[in-house]
Amino acid sequence: MDYDIARVTWEDSCEPTPNSEVEPNEIPEPLLIEQAGWIVEDNEDYVTVAGAIKPNHGTFDYVISIPRSAIREYKVLLKTTVEERTEGCSHSGMSKTPEP
């Protein structure tokens, strides 16, 4: 399966902790987030980034879906192919494909 590795810069909402009786000078601003990982979903509404892939299980870890409206920059860093595995753990299920 092909999954690009990318960096997504996006704006996240922010709330103070604790979030009661907030003074005017304590009101937070949205946060700019730098997210990097495998792009496992990319459609017109959102991009989903996974921080890890388990090829021998066919699953993802540390997954977040980011609405397109929050994305400020999206840059593919590396094109990769993840080989699905059905047997025990392996050290390398990745092969690099040079960017055109």
N, C-alpha and C positions, 0 to 999 in steps of 0.2 A: 504494500500500500504506500502511496506517495503522500507525504506530509511535509509542507514547507516549514522551516524554522524561521520565525519572524520576531520582530520587536514591534509591539503595539504601544503607542503612547495614547493614553486616554484620560479623561477627566472623570473623577469619582465624586460622588456626594460625600458630605462630611457632617457629622454631628458631634457635639461636645459630650464628654462623659464627666460627671453626670449630666443628664439632659433635662434638668428642671431648674427654675429660677436662674436662667442664664442672663447675665448682665450684657448690655450692648457691646462692651469691649471684648466679650468672650465668644461672640458669634463667629464660627469658623467659616473659612472660604473653602470652596471645592479643592480637591487635591489632584495634582497631576501625577499619574501613575505610569511607570515604565514596566511593561509586562513582556516577557520573552518566553518562547516555547514553541511547541508544535501546533500548527494551525490544523485542527481536526474538523472544523466546520467553518465555512465561509459562504454566507448568503447575503441577500440584500438587506436584511434586518440586523444581523449581528455576526460577530466573528468569535469563534470558540478557541481558546488557547489551552493546551495541556502542558503542564510542567514536566510530565514524565509519561512514557509509553511502556507498557509491559507486553512485548510482542508474543511471548509464550502464553499469555492469557488473553490477548486481544482486547486489553482494557487500557484505560488512561487514569492518571492520578493528577491531582492539583488542577482541576479543570475550572475555567471561568468563561462565561459567555458575556461579551462586551457589546452593548448596543452600538450600532454604527453612529448614532447621533452623539455618542460620547467619545468617539475615536478622533484624535487630532493628527496622528501619523501612523502609517502602517508600512513597514519595510521588511521585505523578505531578505533574510540573511543567508540562507542555505537551502537548496533543494535536496531532499533526502528521500530514500526509499526504505521503508521499514518492512523487513521480512517477517511474516507471521510464523510463529513456531508453535508446535504442539507438544514438544518434549521438554525435558527439564530446562533449567536456567542456562543461558548462554551469555558470554561476555559481549558479543557483538552481533546485533541484529540490524545494524545500520550500514548502509553504503553511501558514500558521498557521490553526488552528481554535480559536476561543475555548472555554475550559473552561465547562461548564454551571454 
